[in-house]
Amino acid sequence: MPIILPPITRRQFVKGSLALGGAAMMTPYELAAAAGSERFGLDPNRVALLADTHISADPDLVYPGTKWPGSAVKEGEHESVHIVKSIVESAKSVIALNPRPAHLIVNGDCTFGRGSEAEYKQFLKLVEPIRAAGITIHVTIGNHDNRWNLWKLLPFLKKEHMGVQAGVIELPHANLVLLDSGNGALGDKQLNWLAQQLDERSDKPALIFSHYNPYNNRGVRPIKGMRDGSSLLKVLTERKHAKAYFYGHTHEWQHDRLEHLHLINQPAVSYYFGKGHAHGWVDMKLTKTSAHLELHCINRIHKQHGDLIKVSLKN
């Protein structure tokens, strides 16, 4: 099953934040919002979608994501992003929703480096206000993650839940299938499991999530995709009730289609690769007939803030 961070109480949140020194990083707005979670309803048909949070052990890290070999951005024009502030702003936006989403998915690459314990401690501290607001967090594994280090910090995680982090979230209007592509591929066993899960749940639309792009990136920075991405797409296009595949990894907000299947490239919460590109998170609202996706940019005056994508859930 996927790694699940269940909601925590206000007392656990405040106690844990003080013990870790995290309260100093939280604004009074966030603390008040988390404490007042019972005044907000939770919508089981609303899901907050995040990817590529890339949290560092250094809470003050500012990173020029546009600076990489072959970047089209000229030297001296690179745009830097404050990593922690990005997830704090995203958390504030999610917590402020009314009703709040019952679920939040972090679609891989929680950490900046290679998933050190120090990075995960910082990540877990930063998402505590979301959990204190009553929201359940689901985490998929990305190429910057280290599942063993994350498991060490989750005392409530049962041994039988360790291993491949794949599972199904059953919601009223759709099933969300979370996959583990952390090693750059799904593998035959997981692909067969996916096909079986989809066939057993053909009475309801399915939305599929994993970290890797299923083909090479079409965006500003060429990034290799999932090694068995073509096999994944074959499984999904052969099943009409599989409506969309969501992925991160490329740090871009993109949308295209393969036959009936929507391919949703989630933007990074943290930094982006192209000058002026969007970073933020996606608010997904599900109905009986469609999934409505709205982009929430960290920079609210960004030209793509409020971008909408509609995915039909009809067969």
VEXKEVO-253855 format. One line per 2 residues: number of its first residue (from 1); for each residue x, y negated, z of C-alpha. Coordinates in pm, 1 decimal. Example, Ala and Ser with C-alpha at 12.3 -4.5 7.8 and 13.67 -1.06 7.14 Angstrom:
1) 1230.0/450.0/780.0 | 1367.0/106.0/714.0
! end
This chain:
1) 0.0/0.0/0.0 | 112.7/-363.3/-39.1
3) 271.9/-540.8/254.1 | -14.4/-706.6/441.4
5) 25.0/-988.7/693.5 | -304.8/-995.3/884.3
7) -452.4/-1309.1/1041.7 | -322.8/-1413.3/1381.6
9) -486.8/-1605.7/1664.4 | -420.6/-1970.8/1740.4
11) -243.9/-1866.6/2060.1 | -12.1/-1630.1/1869.3
13) 61.2/-1903.7/1618.6 | 148.7/-2170.8/1871.8
15) 345.8/-1929.5/2091.1 | 538.4/-1789.2/1795.4
17) 610.4/-2130.7/1648.6 | 744.7/-2262.2/1976.1
19) 957.1/-1952.7/2030.5 | 1111.9/-1983.1/1685.0
21) 1140.4/-2358.8/1691.8 | 896.0/-2370.3/1403.2
23) 658.2/-2624.6/1552.8 | 904.1/-2898.6/1465.3
25) 859.1/-2811.3/1099.0 | 481.1/-2833.9/1109.8
27) 296.4/-3161.0/1081.2 | 10.7/-3244.5/1322.7
29) -224.6/-3198.7/1025.4 | -118.7/-2839.2/977.6
31) -134.5/-2757.9/1345.5 | -483.8/-2907.7/1374.0
33) -601.2/-2728.6/1060.6 | -476.6/-2394.2/1184.7
35) -626.4/-2447.0/1528.4 | -963.7/-2534.7/1378.9
37) -985.5/-2229.0/1157.6 | -1313.2/-2109.6/1307.8
39) -1486.5/-2422.8/1173.3 | -1412.3/-2312.8/818.5
41) -1576.0/-2019.7/645.8 | -1374.8/-1753.1/464.8
43) -1484.2/-1672.2/110.3 | -1416.3/-1308.9/6.0
45) -1450.2/-1417.8/-357.2 | -1174.2/-1676.8/-331.0
47) -802.5/-1588.3/-347.3 | -500.1/-1819.1/-329.3
49) -226.2/-1708.6/-569.7 | 137.9/-1792.9/-496.9
51) 460.5/-1665.5/-650.7 | 832.6/-1728.9/-623.9
53) 839.2/-1912.9/-293.6 | 1217.9/-1849.9/-276.1
55) 1258.3/-1944.5/87.8 | 1614.6/-1995.5/207.5
57) 1752.4/-1952.6/557.2 | 1841.9/-2321.9/528.2
59) 1523.6/-2524.5/594.2 | 1680.2/-2830.9/432.1
61) 1779.6/-2669.4/103.3 | 1721.9/-2885.5/-203.7
63) 1779.4/-2689.6/-523.5 | 1816.9/-2808.4/-886.1
65) 1623.3/-2529.2/-1053.0 | 1664.4/-2691.3/-1393.7
67) 2040.4/-2629.5/-1377.4 | 2129.5/-2294.2/-1530.7
69) 2356.1/-2172.8/-1815.3 | 2199.4/-2282.1/-2142.2
71) 1957.9/-2526.7/-1979.8 | 1823.0/-2792.0/-2214.4
73) 1832.5/-3047.4/-1931.6 | 2127.6/-3282.9/-1961.4
75) 2383.6/-3308.2/-1683.2 | 2276.0/-3579.4/-1440.2
77) 1908.1/-3534.8/-1529.8 | 1839.9/-3217.9/-1334.4
79) 1537.3/-3234.0/-1105.9 | 1583.9/-3092.7/-757.8
81) 1312.5/-2945.9/-535.7 | 1295.9/-2924.6/-155.3
83) 1214.2/-2557.1/-109.2 | 1054.2/-2560.2/237.1
85) 849.0/-2872.5/167.8 | 701.2/-2697.3/-136.2
87) 558.1/-2408.2/62.6 | 450.1/-2637.9/347.5
89) 253.9/-2852.6/101.0 | 104.8/-2540.7/-58.2
91) 0.9/-2405.4/281.7 | -162.4/-2735.3/372.8
93) -360.7/-2734.4/47.7 | -480.7/-2377.8/97.9
95) -575.3/-2433.8/463.0 | -767.6/-2750.3/369.5
97) -1003.5/-2559.9/136.1 | -1360.1/-2519.0/256.2
99) -1449.4/-2241.4/239.2 | -1103.3/-2097.8/266.0
101) -991.2/-1799.3/60.5 | -1014.3/-1476.5/256.0
103) -697.2/-1356.7/86.0 | -367.7/-1500.5/-35.6
105) -121.4/-1314.1/-259.5 | 249.3/-1396.1/-276.6
107) 343.4/-1229.8/-605.8 | 709.3/-1156.0/-540.4
109) 1037.7/-1332.8/-469.0 | 961.2/-1451.8/-118.8
111) 1327.3/-1537.0/-63.2 | 1596.4/-1743.9/-229.5
113) 1891.7/-1506.4/-214.7 | 1866.0/-1132.0/-183.6
115) 1615.0/-1099.8/96.6 | 1824.7/-1143.7/409.4
117) 1663.2/-1112.2/750.7 | 1729.7/-1483.1/810.5
119) 1541.4/-1572.2/490.9 | 1246.0/-1353.5/585.4
121) 1232.3/-1500.1/935.0 | 1201.2/-1842.7/776.0
123) 937.4/-1719.5/528.1 | 727.4/-1551.0/796.6
125) 743.7/-1862.7/1013.3 | 629.5/-2083.8/726.3
127) 325.3/-1870.3/640.0 | 207.9/-1843.3/1002.3
129) -28.2/-2144.2/971.1 | -201.6/-1964.4/682.1
131) -248.7/-1652.6/893.3 | -368.7/-1864.3/1186.8
133) -632.0/-2009.6/953.5 | -782.5/-1660.8/923.8
135) -638.0/-1576.8/581.6 | -491.2/-1234.3/505.4
137) -161.6/-1247.3/314.7 | -55.7/-976.2/68.3
139) 305.3/-960.9/-53.8 | 436.2/-789.8/-366.5
141) 805.6/-713.8/-414.1 | 1021.3/-918.1/-652.8
143) 1381.8/-897.8/-766.6 | 1493.7/-1138.0/-490.9
145) 1325.4/-931.5/-220.5 | 1469.8/-666.1/9.0
147) 1187.6/-451.6/134.9 | 1395.3/-291.0/411.1
149) 1483.1/-625.5/569.0 | 1120.7/-735.6/549.0
151) 997.9/-411.4/706.3 | 1232.1/-466.5/1003.5
153) 1050.2/-789.4/1088.2 | 699.8/-641.0/1070.5
155) 656.0/-431.3/1385.5 | 291.3/-361.7/1301.6
157) 384.1/-198.2/968.9 | 335.9/177.8/990.3
159) 606.5/409.6/858.5 | 365.5/567.2/613.4
161) 311.6/224.9/456.0 | 680.1/189.8/370.4
163) 799.5/282.3/23.2 | 643.1/168.9/-302.1
165) 425.8/-133.2/-220.0 | 120.4/-73.6/-437.1
167) -247.0/-76.5/-349.7 | -597.9/-204.3/-422.0
169) -786.9/-493.8/-265.2 | -1158.1/-428.2/-313.8
171) -1352.7/-755.3/-337.5 | -1725.1/-801.2/-408.6
173) -1681.8/-900.0/-773.4 | -1348.6/-742.8/-871.6
175) -1073.9/-505.8/-764.9 | -726.4/-653.0/-730.5
177) -449.7/-399.9/-800.2 | -107.6/-492.7/-660.8
179) 197.4/-321.7/-810.4 | 563.8/-291.2/-716.8
181) 799.3/-399.1/-996.5 | 1075.6/-508.3/-761.3
183) 1333.0/-292.9/-936.6 | 1244.1/-432.8/-1277.8
185) 1018.7/-141.2/-1373.7 | 709.6/39.2/-1248.2
187) 812.3/394.3/-1335.8 | 597.2/680.1/-1460.5
189) 465.9/774.9/-1115.3 | 332.2/426.8/-1045.3
191) 194.7/388.3/-1397.8 | 6.3/717.6/-1360.1
193) -121.8/601.6/-1020.8 | -239.7/274.7/-1179.8
195) -425.4/457.7/-1456.0 | -592.8/682.7/-1200.1
197) -698.6/392.1/-978.6 | -842.9/203.9/-1274.6
199) -1030.7/510.1/-1402.0 | -1177.3/577.7/-1056.9
201) -1297.7/216.3/-1034.1 | -1428.8/156.6/-1383.9
203) -1756.6/18.2/-1248.5 | -1589.9/-309.3/-1148.5
205) -1351.3/-551.0/-1327.5 | -985.3/-518.3/-1234.6
207) -717.9/-786.9/-1201.6 | -362.6/-656.2/-1183.4
209) -65.4/-823.3/-1010.7 | 308.7/-762.6/-1003.9
211) 615.1/-980.5/-1010.5 | 773.4/-912.8/-1348.4
213) 666.1/-1048.0/-1685.6 | 562.3/-756.3/-1910.7
215) 765.9/-889.3/-2205.8 | 1052.9/-1132.3/-2254.0
217) 976.3/-1486.3/-2142.8 | 828.1/-1719.2/-2402.3
219) 911.9/-2028.3/-2200.2 | 1202.0/-2261.2/-2148.6
221) 1440.5/-2006.5/-1993.9 | 1479.7/-1665.4/-2161.4
223) 1421.4/-1402.1/-1893.9 | 1417.5/-1026.7/-1942.9
225) 1084.1/-869.2/-1870.4 | 978.5/-545.6/-1706.5
227) 1167.9/-254.2/-1860.0 | 850.1/-51.0/-1904.1
229) 626.9/-348.9/-1969.0 | 503.0/-203.7/-2296.3
231) 381.7/105.3/-2109.7 | 202.1/-114.6/-1857.2
233) 29.5/-313.5/-2130.3 | -78.2/9.5/-2299.2
235) -245.3/129.4/-1978.3 | -425.0/-203.2/-1936.5
237) -536.3/-262.3/-2295.0 | -679.4/90.5/-2313.1
239) -916.8/2.6/-2029.7 | -1167.6/-271.5/-2106.3
241) -1242.9/-338.2/-1740.4 | -879.6/-438.5/-1681.6
243) -930.8/-808.7/-1742.5 | -602.1/-980.5/-1654.3
245) -241.9/-924.0/-1554.3 | -81.8/-1181.9/-1322.7
247) 294.5/-1218.8/-1292.6 | 561.5/-1461.0/-1172.0
249) 939.4/-1437.5/-1222.3 | 965.2/-1689.6/-1509.1
251) 871.9/-1992.2/-1293.6 | 626.6/-2119.2/-1554.1
253) 254.1/-2178.3/-1586.8 | 152.6/-1995.1/-1903.7
255) -151.6/-1814.7/-2039.0 | -203.8/-1593.7/-2341.6
257) -396.4/-1283.8/-2442.0 | -336.7/-935.6/-2574.9
259) -666.6/-811.7/-2715.4 | -912.9/-841.8/-2423.6
261) -637.7/-870.9/-2161.6 | -547.7/-1213.9/-2021.2
263) -182.0/-1260.8/-1927.8 | -144.0/-1518.9/-1651.7
265) 206.6/-1643.5/-1575.9 | 196.1/-1798.1/-1228.7
267) 410.5/-2104.0/-1162.1 | 674.2/-2094.1/-890.3
269) 583.5/-2253.3/-560.3 | 943.3/-2365.7/-530.0
271) 1157.7/-2481.0/-820.0 | 1100.3/-2476.0/-1193.7
273) 1335.3/-2425.7/-1489.4 | 1221.5/-2702.3/-1725.2
275) 1245.4/-3073.6/-1655.0 | 905.9/-3210.5/-1555.8
277) 742.4/-2868.0/-1535.5 | 472.4/-2783.1/-1284.6
279) 523.5/-2597.1/-958.9 | 254.5/-2506.4/-711.9
281) -14.1/-2242.2/-663.2 | -343.5/-2122.7/-814.5
283) -692.2/-2122.0/-660.0 | -890.2/-1825.0/-795.3
285) -1268.4/-1814.4/-754.1 | -1449.3/-1497.3/-854.7
287) -1809.3/-1465.5/-967.8 | -2000.4/-1173.0/-1113.7
289) -1909.5/-1285.7/-1464.4 | -1574.4/-1465.4/-1446.2
291) -1257.0/-1558.8/-1260.9 | -1193.6/-1933.2/-1245.1
293) -829.0/-2030.4/-1202.9 | -729.4/-2383.0/-1102.1
295) -368.1/-2498.7/-1083.0 | -271.5/-2699.2/-774.6
297) 56.8/-2878.5/-838.6 | 281.9/-2986.1/-553.9
299) 295.0/-3318.4/-737.0 | -72.7/-3410.3/-749.6
301) -21.1/-3667.0/-1024.7 | 140.6/-3408.3/-1252.1
303) -36.4/-3390.2/-1587.6 | -118.2/-3019.9/-1535.4
305) -262.0/-3060.2/-1186.6 | -615.8/-2924.9/-1204.5
307) -556.1/-2713.8/-1516.9 | -834.7/-2459.3/-1553.3
309) -835.5/-2108.0/-1701.5 | -1147.4/-1894.9/-1722.2
311) -1118.9/-1517.0/-1740.9 | -1435.5/-1336.0/-1840.1
313) -1519.2/-1037.4/-1619.0 | -1792.9/-911.8/-1848.8
315) -1749.0/-580.6/-2027.2
! end
